[in-house]
Amino acid sequence: MITSLSLILDKSKVYNNLKRMALRASQSGIQFRPHFKTHQSLEIGNWFREFPINGITVSSLKMAKYFASDGWKSITVAIPFNVLEVEDINNLASEIDLRVLVVDPNSVVKLDQRLTSRISVYIEIDPEYGRSGILYEDTEQIEKVISAVNASEKLTLHGFYSHAGHSYKCRSSNEIAKFIQPIVDRLSQLRIKYDLPICFGDTPSCSVLKDFGEIDELSPGNFVFYDWIQTQIGSCNYEDIAVAVKCPVLAKYPSRNELLIHGGAVHFSKDFDVLKNGESYFGQVVETNDRNWGDPVKGCYLKSISQEHGVIKCSDEFFNKTEPGDIVTIFPIHSCLTADLMGNYLTIEGEKITHLSEKKI
Amino acid sequence: MITSLSLILDKSKVYNNLKRMALRASQSGIQFRPHFKTHQSLEIGNWFREFPINGITVSSLKMAKYFASDGWKSITVAIPFNVLEVEDINNLASEIDLRVLVVDPNSVVKLDQRLTSRISVYIEIDPEYGRSGILYEDTEQIEKVISAVNASEKLTLHGFYSHAGHSYKCRSSNEIAKFIQPIVDRLSQLRIKYDLPICFGDTPSCSVLKDFGEIDELSPGNFVFYDWIQTQIGSCNYEDIAVAVKCPVLAKYPSRNELLIHGGAVHFSKDFDVLKNGESYFGQVVETNDRNWGDPVKGCYLKSISQEHGVIKCSDEFFNKTEPGDIVTIFPIHSCLTADLMGNYLTIEGEKITHLSEKKI
């Protein structure tokens, strides 16, 4: 019996999500290089090994070290490198095929001077998302970086890397496809112009696109679990969501049809979606079936969270049948952040699964 | 030299914040029962021992166990108890003066039946914040709970507990005082009517109020560090903020006057404040002085964050003088969540300070 706040994982859903994405890549003749930032788990990482993947992607050097320690031999750290951590980069690059992102010629020179091992680099291209990378029309900067990498002693130019995080603004699978197609077209032009492979991969695009153009490698991450926001974006159905949070009910407040639960910002994160009336909410209530879960419960959502407290707005029916001492089940808005905060998983079968952010106590 | 993302702590500021709040309590003849949810650190907890405090407050049973293991003998868990965790409650109550919150008579009966040790309870009063507790006008429910506690075998009624979290909506110290005074008056009426002590304590109110009415115990938490949102609420000056995040600069983007840093939602949390133009932001840039920091830098703020990436919007001057490989310093919007995510502190002097959420790796 679950007695305290727990992040529950449905292994069969993870496996299906993984199989489907691996198949999408192989059917398009694209290499699969999945992002491990969502699960951050050695055990879950191992479930990928039976699929044809050519390496993995992570979002920090710490994560790269963690997975390298478990035998992963080709890892992309999908963020421009931190030159202050060159010692760690050197250590890791002496053991594995380490790939980092570069965006400017000066940093390339600085890195080259301090490297003791060879590494591969991707030039990061910004598909007008506005987070990181060189804008694809800025061929001057792209060519300066290509020259700097080619002139370096220790760097090998692998290709381009591009993340279209602004696909998260879409609200249907059609919208995703329409939004992403011109981006894929422009990346394909770069691929042809420079004859360099392209690695690409936000979960909405990778879940929906039928034609990946000239793209060579796919690196989505969130698809392994999906989450409530992905159902709203149009990337998946709620049946695909592989993690949910079990929260103890602490109190009920009839005057406002609300339940107080143990489950707050240090568990769910403060990522939110917006209701039709403009209000924010932090999770979607689903039916509780012992350790498992069922369908979303209409009109029941995590209305507000503080550090450890959560308030659930209820339908009359759900309110009436729920009591303090019960457990309610909630889909997180953003599974990557929830998993990082919770620091471990419990499978429906009761097996504990570790996470890089596992706590000492 | 700092080479990677770090949460820096200024011990002297913590000490001053602590001393000032302890003095406010003692000068008003109020017992000080500080909330440890913000720092969640055994070492920082020890710094409180030289001040006259009558016990501590925490927000989870896990946190209570953590501090009990370090010799704290009187601990309030300031959230309605989870009856499913009664075994942990019993274990802890056999060792220390454990106090929990109660809000309904049925749960009081359930708890009483399963307790093996005596515990104290506070009846939680909702000062129209809408999170948890019995509304103060609901004397019928208050009296039902009083009767249930008095009829129980193992529960001792200690008093009332009330948290006015809606003070966070204020935007000046005058506004806080005006907003909180009527709440303190109503709590004081309850105190007189039922002759039961009142424990109260959000940081804005405790930082600003001159007259605490009939309140008996103060339990603020955030004041130990404060943070950027508290300067906007009107609880403190930026000189009082005791923690800041040091983030490596990874790239600069001249076309948008923005810097990319290592520092994202898994470090800062997604708590935000809102600029005058309506845009959200996730942290305030301050001057970097080696391991220390200086004044806020006008026009420079953490504009957006994803899992590990942060984008800083810069003034021209700040942009021009900052390069990849530099470190920038940022006040978090909400220090409680940032500390919980970071999992440890580094003092300006270079000492490592632990946190309950410290990670295994």
Chai-1 contact restraints between the chains, C-beta under 6 A:
chainA,res_idxA,chainB,res_idxB,connection_type,confidence,min_distance_angstrom,max_distance_angstrom,comment,restraint_id
A,T3,B,L84,contact,1.0,0.0,6.0,A-B,restraint_1
A,T3,B,E85,contact,1.0,0.0,6.0,A-B,restraint_2
A,S4,B,E85,contact,1.0,0.0,6.0,A-B,restraint_3
A,K37,B,Q307,contact,1.0,0.0,6.0,A-B,restraint_4
A,S59,B,Q307,contact,1.0,0.0,6.0,A-B,restraint_5
A,S59,B,E308,contact,1.0,0.0,6.0,A-B,restraint_6
A,S60,B,E308,contact,1.0,0.0,6.0,A-B,restraint_7
A,I79,B,E308,contact,1.0,0.0,6.0,A-B,restraint_8
A,P80,B,L250,contact,1.0,0.0,6.0,A-B,restraint_9
A,P80,B,A251,contact,1.0,0.0,6.0,A-B,restraint_10
A,N82,B,P248,contact,1.0,0.0,6.0,A-B,restraint_11
A,N82,B,L250,contact,1.0,0.0,6.0,A-B,restraint_12
A,N82,B,H262,contact,1.0,0.0,6.0,A-B,restraint_13
A,V83,B,G325,contact,1.0,0.0,6.0,A-B,restraint_14
A,L84,B,T3,contact,1.0,0.0,6.0,A-B,restraint_15
A,L84,B,P248,contact,1.0,0.0,6.0,A-B,restraint_16
A,E85,B,T3,contact,1.0,0.0,6.0,A-B,restraint_17
A,E85,B,S4,contact,1.0,0.0,6.0,A-B,restraint_18
A,V103,B,A251,contact,1.0,0.0,6.0,A-B,restraint_19
A,S107,B,P324,contact,1.0,0.0,6.0,A-B,restraint_20
A,R131,B,H309,contact,1.0,0.0,6.0,A-B,restraint_21
A,S132,B,L260,contact,1.0,0.0,6.0,A-B,restraint_22
A,P248,B,N82,contact,1.0,0.0,6.0,A-B,restraint_23
A,P248,B,L84,contact,1.0,0.0,6.0,A-B,restraint_24
A,L250,B,P80,contact,1.0,0.0,6.0,A-B,restraint_25
A,L250,B,N82,contact,1.0,0.0,6.0,A-B,restraint_26
A,A251,B,P80,contact,1.0,0.0,6.0,A-B,restraint_27
A,A251,B,V103,contact,1.0,0.0,6.0,A-B,restraint_28
A,L260,B,S132,contact,1.0,0.0,6.0,A-B,restraint_29
A,H262,B,N82,contact,1.0,0.0,6.0,A-B,restraint_30
A,A265,B,L337,contact,1.0,0.0,6.0,A-B,restraint_31
A,V266,B,D340,contact,1.0,0.0,6.0,A-B,restraint_32
A,S269,B,K270,contact,1.0,0.0,6.0,A-B,restraint_33
A,K270,B,S269,contact,1.0,0.0,6.0,A-B,restraint_34
A,K270,B,K270,contact,1.0,0.0,6.0,A-B,restraint_35
A,K270,B,D271,contact,1.0,0.0,6.0,A-B,restraint_36
A,D271,B,K270,contact,1.0,0.0,6.0,A-B,restraint_37
A,Q307,B,K37,contact,1.0,0.0,6.0,A-B,restraint_38
A,Q307,B,S59,contact,1.0,0.0,6.0,A-B,restraint_39
A,Q307,B,C336,contact,1.0,0.0,6.0,A-B,restraint_40
A,E308,B,S59,contact,1.0,0.0,6.0,A-B,restraint_41
A,E308,B,S60,contact,1.0,0.0,6.0,A-B,restraint_42
A,E308,B,I79,contact,1.0,0.0,6.0,A-B,restraint_43
A,H309,B,R131,contact,1.0,0.0,6.0,A-B,restraint_44
A,P324,B,S107,contact,1.0,0.0,6.0,A-B,restraint_45
A,G325,B,V83,contact,1.0,0.0,6.0,A-B,restraint_46
A,C336,B,Q307,contact,1.0,0.0,6.0,A-B,restraint_47
A,L337,B,A265,contact,1.0,0.0,6.0,A-B,restraint_48
A,D340,B,V266,contact,1.0,0.0,6.0,A-B,restraint_49
A,S357,B,K359,contact,1.0,0.0,6.0,A-B,restraint_50
A,E358,B,K360,contact,1.0,0.0,6.0,A-B,restraint_51
A,K359,B,S357,contact,1.0,0.0,6.0,A-B,restraint_52
A,K360,B,E358,contact,1.0,0.0,6.0,A-B,restraint_53
A,K360,B,K360,contact,1.0,0.0,6.0,A-B,restraint_54
